[in-house]
């Protein structure tokens, strides 16, 4: 309860006084009129609920006009009403210091101070994300077993003292906060845990797995063939084949090692008679190459096929073979060379379409007159490829 000034003959402050006025305190008439008036206005402001105005007037009465120490006590009352117990205790202690050891109400005010100090602080605990476990310990790390572990969100009542709160959440770094208990404090601790790092997938390095590992490939191909030299009367030529191999890991360049089998169809027309005769090439080659993947779904492959071939001439040995310049009476063994550039579009991780806009077949018979018998063809090929 607020304390009015101890007036004997002035009817301005007639509110009841809980405690007797100590004999050592001077009477109201010993204080300036301005101090008495501002103190009275402070009491009125408090009673009508204007606590901020009451604080201003009580401070003016004591600090500006050198008024009665009751203004200090009443400031403590104001701050207790506001819930700021730390400030309330501070002003009550100033009142004790100002009135001296002989004040009749000294022990009562000291008991009030002790009661305010022991009021537990209420700390609201939150975390983002919620569900963190919270344990309490002393500043030296000694666990306070009287406080059971709680899970956020929760409220925790703490007596006077300093406490360390440890917030723990699975797979997140532990966090700690230091708080003061007592004095009826109210506080909110909102701890934000950093998000766990999501593994970033590696760049797509291979069409089969997308994880940078090597892959096995298998392809089927076919296309048209045009003679560049050595076969003036060959027409409507075509070919088909299969290839397989292994593509090593790498980013964005990858080494490719494979092999292929190629079947080439070469019908020959005898101009004098108009008759057409079937001839074929069978080629088997090792195919080393380099694949470049500038985009996840696009690959460019350069390769060189090196191997052996067999040419099967017409059944009639009298028919001259154009690129040989003479009849052949049986199969001819060839040295086979095919440089090529392929472009592949990956429709799926393990499946793609590819085109070979540039490939050249160089077939050289293994026998006499090698230079005169070189056959050079241009190929345009397309196909399908699967990767495992």
Secondary structure, DSSP 4 states (H G I P E B T S, - for coil): -------SS--S-----SSPPPTTSPPGGGS-HHHHHHHHHHHHHHHTT-HHHHHHHHHIIIIIS---THHHHHHHHHHHHHT-HHHHHHHHHHHHHHH-TT-TTHHHHHHHHHHHHHSPEEEEEEEESS--EEEEE-TTS-B-TTS--EESSEEEEE-SEEEEEEEE-TTS--EEEEEEE-TT-EEEEEEEPPPPPPPPPPP---TTTSSS--EEEEEEEEEEEEEEES-TTB-S-EEEEEEEEEE---SSEEEEEEEEEEEEEEEEE-TTT--EEEEEEEEEEEEEEEEEEEETTEEEEEEEEEEEEEEE--SSTTSEETTTTEE-SS-EEEEEEEEEEEEEEEEETTEEEEEEEEEEEEEEESSSSTGGG-EEEEEEEEEEEEE-
